[in-house]
Amino acid sequence: MGPFSFTVREEQVVAAMKRLMLARAWKGPIRWILILIAALLALLVVLDFLMTGEVSKQALAFMVAVPVALAIVYFWIAPMMGRRQYRQSAALRAESTIAWDDEAVMFSGERGYARLPLAEFHRFAVSPDMLMLYQTEMYFNLVPLTALGDAAGDLVAKLEAAGVKRV
């Protein structure tokens, strides 16, 4: 199927980076760090209340600081990283094409050609306007769904048939 031409826009990279950071927050070591922080905050509040009969301003400050820090990561740092990645990568800004068959996805552009077997993708995600094809946990190809039109469903079905995990 294809080829379909597309160009990725900066706001799409930013949205993908936010999605990636949000997904990473609930997996692997980051998840356990967040659970540990939440448990320690709960313990701090309980011990503070047991020792003084009230919750101190310091404990409240910590309880507010953690969600604020997470919001800063999601709303400021992730977009900043996405915009920087977009500016730094001429390949990301260049027009590309995608095509696929029952065995592989093919990307081509002015910098070259790649044929990636479907079963070798780590996972994939579909957002309202983007398809994210993860080659590794952190490295992915972005494909605007508008470029694929109705054919997007065929690619998703082929990925699922190949056993690629959808996230």
N, C-alpha and C positions, 0 to 999 in steps of 0.2 A: 504494500500500500504506500502511496506517496510517489514522488517526493513532495513535501510540504515545506515552503520557505517561511522563515520567521526571524524576527529580531526581538531580543529580550529588552524590555525597558527597565530603567533604574528602579521604579516603584515596584516592579515585579521581583527584582532581586531583594529589595528591602523586605517585602512581604514573605519571601521564601526564607530569608535569614531569621525573621521573627518566628516563623513557624518551626524552623530547625531548632532555635534556642529554646522555645517552649517545649518541644518534644524532648530535647536533651535534658531538660530539668526534671523529667519524670523517669529517666533511665540511668542505669549505671551508677557510678560513684556520686554524681551530683544529687541523685535522688536520695541516697543515704546521708549525704551531708545536710540536705534540707530537712530530712526526718530528724537527724541528730540535733540540728539547730532548733526545730520546733519542740523537741522533747526537753532540751536544756532550757528553753524559754519557759515552758510550762513548769519545769522544776524550779526555776528562779522565782516565778510568781508564787508558787505554792509555798516555798521556803520563806520567801519574803513575808507573805501573809501570816504564816505560822509564827514567825519570830517577832513581828512587829504589830500584828493585828490589822494591817492595812497593806496595800500595794504601793510601794515607793515610786517616786517619780522616775528613778533610774530604771526600774523594771518596766514601767510603762514606756519609757523612751526606747528600750530594747525591743519591746513588742511592736512598736510603731516603725522602728528603723528597719527591721528585717523585711516587711512587706514593701516599704518604700524602696529599699535596695533592689528587690526583685523587680519592682515596677520600673526603676531606672534602667536596669538591664534590658527589659523588654521594650520600653518605649524610647530609650535614648541610645544605649550602647549597641543593641542589635541593628537598628536602622543605620547608625553611623558606620558600623562594620559593613553592612550591605552596600551603602553608597560608596564607601572606599573601595570595596571589591569591584564594584561596577566601573569606577573611574580607572582603576589600575589595570583592568583586563580588556585589552583591545579585542581579544577573541570573544569575550562575553558580549561586547557591543556590536560585533559584526553580524551580518546576515548569515544564517545557517539554514540547512535543510535537514529534514528528518524523513526517513522512509523505514519500512519494516516488512518483514515476511514472517513465516511461521517459526523461524529460528533466531532471528536477530533484529536489532535496531541499527540502522545506519545513519550516522551524522556526517555531513559534509559542509565545507565552507571554504573560504579563501585560504585557510591555513592547513587544510588537509581533509582526510577521510578516516572515519573510524567505524568499525563493524563490531558491535557488542552483542554477544549471544544473550538472548532473553534470560536464560536461567542464571546468568552470572550477575544480574542486578541484585544488589543487596536488599532493596525494597523500593516501593514507589508510593507517592502520595498525590492525591488530586485535590486541589483547592478550587474555588469557584472560577478562577481564570488561568490556573497553571497546572501543569503536570510536572512533578519532580521525580526524576529517575535517578535513584541513588546508586552510584557505583560502589561506594563505601558508606560507612556510617556518617561521614561528614562531607563527602564529595558527591555532588549531584549535577545533572543536566536539567536545565529549565526549558520547558516547551510551553509557549502560550497556547491554551486550548482553542482560541479563536483561529489559529493557523491550521488546526486539525479539523475543525468543524465536526461533522457527524462521525468522522473516522476515529475520533478520540476513543469512542467506545470499543472499537475493534482493537486498538492498541492495548487498552486496559484489559480486555478479555484475553489477549495473547499473553500478557504479563501474568495474569492470574493462572492461566492454563500451564504456564511454565513454572508455577510454584513460587513466584515472587510475592513476598509479603506486602500487603497494602497497609499503610499506616495513616 
